[in-house]
């Protein structure tokens, strides 16, 4: 009997398959990493960070949804066991197998483009502290200016990210070097950014701040990071769903008035929330928000049975989205275009005020089934690593090129987005990276490295 005929076993084998890929690519003797740095000093490279975040989100987090459909609730049986249709269990297992294929294709694309040694063509002519400080201040100043100019919001968001990453690394380096000035500036930037996003009530942004700080700290404080990040992450995942839900309730009650929201006593947001509410909010987050396999089963259940594959339609939409609105006044709204397939396939109700855009694995499947998933994710991994190589070559190596420039401008690649927004980020992020490179060359911050050597230590 074929394994796919036993959906529970099929799911678990596919789920464990992602952990086998993690081990093979990151920890085994045949791992394929750049040779000039040990693994703990290249955690920000695609094979580590993008793989862990993307596959962790797309492949591994589905275990909670699967457990929920097996009648479990927080690792114990529900009081009232809900029996789901057998067809739904088959769909979950099928989607997990597709996710495993996507994970394998992603790392294959990354490995194909990975260079064992990278020889930077340029080096920085100023100190690391000066570089990070200037990058942080300049990025934020330009981002604030561009945020008020029509058609440049995407550049402003990438520059905000560049300032955030620079400030976060400045904080970590300040702690390492016991530099009060760097600690003060880095902490001001990082904590101010975090506090602003707490007002939004969105969990993803808060979690991304934890990932940024942990990833930047790990090369310098491996043991401390390992000891602290797990309990902190668990505490965050337990309390964050109820915390952000209550923040949103307060914001809606005050019609989003920032002056009122800022009066919130954050220490008492959960004061009137019962343990049962926290438990239910957390389980709902783990099963329906942390993982999108529930929506994925909706797509796979409809395509191609009820609706044929989209072919090149999604790619055509993505190419159209690249055209600046200043050149095309009647350009369709990209958000609405990308949501059309969500409504068409009944994944969410059109009357609901939610954004439930598809992810790269879903877009690959909708475009061409398993072949579409493999091709798209192979190109995804190849593009990510190729751009990272370019950033390291232009900006003096791993420390600034990969850690700061690549990951800040292309943070969308961590978790992925639908193809319309993803292609836009790849094209315009590369353009912005080129402009930054040219500017730094003209300012003589970057100077040619005539005798580039592949061995470069971290900042």
N, C-alpha and C positions, 0 to 999 in steps of 0.2 A: 504494500500500500504506500502510495506517495505521501511524503511528509505533509504536503499542503492540505491533504485530506484530514489531518489532525490539526486544526487551527491553533490550539493552545501550544502544542509542541513546535509547530512551524513558527509561531510568533516568538517564542523564547529562544529558538536557535538563531533567528534573524536578529533579535535584540542583543544576544550575546556576541553575535558576529561583529557588531560595532566595537565592542570591547577588545575583541581579537585584533581589529584594525588599529585601535589605539596602541595596543601593546606592540604590534609588529612595526609600526611606523615611528614610535617614540621611545620604546624601551628595549626592544630586542637587539640582538647582535647584528641583524641585517637592516636596522633602521637607516633611513636615507636622510641625513641632516647635513647641513653645511659643516665642513670639518674644522673651520677656523675658530669656532667657539664651542665650549661645552653646552649641553642642552639647557642648563639652567640660565645661561646667558643669551639664549635666543628664543625665549618663550613668546616673544611678540611676533615671531615669524608665522606665516600662514600654516605651515605643517603642524604647529603647536596651537596657537591661539584660535585661528579661524576654524581649524578642525575640531578643537574641543568645544567651542561655543556653538558652532553650526551643527555638528553631529550630536552634541549633547542635547541641544534643543530639539532638533528634528528627529533623532533616532532614540536617544536614551530616555528622555522624559516621558515617552509614551507609556512607560510601565505603569504609571498611576492610572491612566485611562483604561489600560488593559485590566488592572486589578479591580477597578470600579465595576467593569463589566463581568468580572468573575464573582462579584458579590462582596468584595472587601471594602472596608472603609477605615483608613488609617491602620492598615495591617491587621485588622480584625474583621470578622464577619459583620455585615450590616444587621441591624435588628430585624429588618424586613428585607429578605432577599428578593431582589428584582431580577426576573428572568428576561434576558435580552434575546431577540431572535437569533437563531444560529447563524443566519446570513450575516449579521453584524459582526460576529466573532470572526468569521471567514474574511470579512472586509478589513478588519483590524490587522489580522495576520498578513493579508496581501499587501496592505499599505506599509507594514513594517519591512516586508521583503523588498519593496520598492525603495524604502529609505536606506536599507543596507546597500542596495545597488548604487544609490546616489552617493553614499558615504565612500564606497570603494572608488567610484568615478572621480569624486572630488580629490581624494588623496593621490590618485593616479595622475591627474592633471597637475597637481602641485609638484609631485616628484619629477615628472617629465621636465618641468621648467626650473627645478632646483639646481643650483650650481654648488659644487663641493667647496669651491673657494670663490669669493667675490673680491675683485680688486677695484676699490673706489677710484674714480678718475679725478676726484677733487677732495680737498681737505679743508677744514675750517681754520680760519686765520685768527680767531678770537677764542677766549676761554669758554669752557662749557657753561659756566654761570652767565657770562655775557650773552652767549648764544640763546640759551633758554629764556632769559629775561627779555631780550629784544624780540624774540619770536612771540612770546606771550603777549607783551604789550602791543606790538604792532598788529598782531592777529586780531585782538579784541577791538582795537581802534578801527581797523578796516571793516571788521564784521558789523560794528554798530553803524558805520557810514553806509555800507551796502544794504543793510536791512531796511533802509528807508527808500531804496532805489528800486523801481519796478523792474522785474526780470532778473534780479541778481540775488534773490533770497537763497538759492542753492549754494552760491559761493559764500554768502554770509554764514550759513550754517556750518559749512566745512571749516571756515576760518575760526568760528567760535570753538569748534572741536580742537583745532590746532592750538589755540590759546589754552584750552583746558588741559590737554595732554602735556604741553610745555610747563604749565603751572604745577601739575601733579608730579612730573619728574623733578622739577625744581625743588619741590617740597621733600621728596625722597632723598635727593642728593644733598639738600640742606641738612637733613637729619643725619645722613651718613658722614658729612664733612663738618658737622656741628657749626653750621653757618646760620646765625640768627636772622640775617637779612633774607637769605633764600627761604628759610623756614617760614618767615612772616609773609613773604610775598606768595610763595607757593600755597600755603595754607589759606590765605585770603582768597585766592583765585578758586581753589578747589572747593572750599567750604561754601563760598558765596554761590558758586554754580550749583552745588548740591542743594542748598537751602531754597534756591529759586525753584528748582524742579520738584522739591517736596510739595510746593504749593499746587503743582499740576495734578497730583494724585495719580500719576502714572508709575506703575511698578517698574517697568522696563528700564527707565532712565536711571532710577535709583540703583537697580541691580548692575547696570553698566558702569556706574561710578565705582562700585565695589570691585568689579572685574578690572577696571583701569588701575586702581590703586594697588590691588593685589599683584597684578602682572608686573607693574613697575617696581614694586618692592621686592618681589621674589628673588631677582638676581643678587640683591645685596643682603637680604635677610631671609634666607631660605627656611631655616628652622622656625623662626618666629612666625613667618607667613603661614607655613604648614600647620603650626599649632593653633593659630588664631583664626584662620580663614574658614575652617570647617564649622566650628561652633558658631561663629558670627554669621555665616551664611545660613545655617539651620535656623538660628534665632530670627534672622531677617525674613526667611521664607515662611516661618510660622506666624509672625506678627504683621508683616507687610500687607497681606491681602486685606485684613480688617482695618488696618491703619489707613491705607489709601482709600478704601471704600468710605470710611467716615470723613476723611478730608474732602472727598468729592461731594458728600452730602452737605457738608458745611458750606462748600463753595457754591453749590446750587441754591442752597437756602439764602445765601447772600448775593445771588445773581452774579457770582464771579468777581465781586468787588475786592480788589487786592488789599485795600486798607482794612477791610473786615477780616479777610483770611489771615492777614499777618498778625492779628490779635489772638490767634489760636494758641492755646497752651498745649503744645505737642506732647508733653509728658502725660497729659490727662485725656488725650484723644480716645484711648481705649478704656477709660475709667468705667463707663457704663456698659461695656461690651462683655457679655458672659463668655465663659470658657467654651460653651457649646457653639456660640456664634463664631468665635475665633476658629474653632475646629472645622465648622462647616465652610467658612470662608476660605480657609486654607486648603481644604480638600477640593473645593470647587476650582481654586486657582491651580492646584497641581494637576487636576484632571482635564480642565477645559481651557486654561489660559497659558500655563507653562508649556503645554504640548498642543499642537494643532492637528493631531492625528484624527480627532473627531471630525473636523471639517474635511480633512483629506479623504476619509471614508465616504463623505458625501459626494466629492468629486468622482472618486473611483466607481462609486455605485451608479453614477449617471453617464459616465463616458467610458467606452463608446456605446453602451447599451441604449441609452435614451438620446444621446447627442453625439455625433461623430467628432473625432479629434479636430482640433482647431487648425492644425497645419501651421502655416506661416503667419496666421492672423495676429497672434500675440507679438511676434517679432516685428511685423509691420507697424503695429501700434507703438512699439518701443522706438522704432526709428523715427516715426512721426513726432514722438514726444521730444526728440532731440532738437527739433527746429525751434529756435527762440521765438517767443510770442511777438516780439517786436517786428519780426519778419513775416509773421502770420497772425493777423489780428483775430481771425476766426478759428484759431487753433482750438480743438476740443480740450476740455479739462481732463488732464491725465488721471486724476483721482477717479472721476466718473467713468472714464473709459476702462480703467483697470477693475472697477467694481461691476461692470456690466456682466461679466461671466459669473461673478458671485451671485448676482440676482437671477441670471438666466437659469442657472443650475439649482436654484432654490437653497443655496447654502445659508443665506440669511434673508430675512424679509426686507423688501425694499422700503417698507414703511419705518423700519427700525433705524435709529440714528447711530449706527455703528460702522466702523471701518474694519472690514474683514478681508483685506486683500490677500491674494494667494502668495505663496512663497516659491522659490526657484524650483524645488522638486515638483510641486504641483503644476507650475507652468510647463515644465518639461514633459510631465505626463499628459497634460491636456493637449500639448502640441503634437506629440507623437508616441504616446505610450512609453514602454520601457526604453525604446531606442531614443526617444526624446529626452528622457531623464538622463540616460548615460551620456549623450552628446552634450547636453546643456551643462551638466555638472562637471564633465571633463574640461570643458572650456572655462567654466567658473574657476576651477582650481588652477588651470594653466594661466588664466588672466591675472588672478590674484598674485601668484608667485612671480610672474613676469613683471608686473608693476612694482612689486616689492624689490626685485632685483634692480630695476631702474632707479628707484628711490635710493637704495644703498649706494649705487654707483655714482649718482649725482651729488648726494649729500654727505659724503665722507664715511660711509659704512653703516653698520647695523644700528649704532646708538641713536643717531639723529635721523638717518634715512628711513629705517624700518620702524623703530619705536615711536618716533614722533610724527614724521611726515606721512608715511604710508598708513599707519593705523588711525590717525586722526582724519585724514581726507577720505579714507575708504572704510570707515567703521561700519558702513552698511553691509560689508562683506562678512562681518562676524556672524550675524544671524541670517542675513539674506533678506531680500525684498522681492516684490514681483518684478517681472522682467522690464516693465516700463520704467520704473524708478531705478532699478539696478543698472541698466545700460546707461541711463542718464548720469548716474554717479560715476561710472567707469570713464565715460567720455569727458565729462566736465571736471571730474576730479583730476584726471591726467592733464587736462589743459591748465588747471590751476597750479598743479605741481610744477609744470613747465614754467609758468609765469613766476612762481616763487624762486625756482632755480635760476632763471635769467636775472631776476632782481638781485639775488644774493651774489651772483657773479659780478654784476655791474657795481655793486657796493663793495666788492673785494672781500666779502665775508667768506666766499668759497673761492679757493685758488687751486690751479691744476696740481695734481699729485704725480710728478713725472716718474717716480719710482714706487708706485703703489705696491704694497705688500699685503698679502691676503690675511695676515694675522693682526687683528685689531681688537683691543680690549674694550670693554664696555666703558661708558662715560664715568 
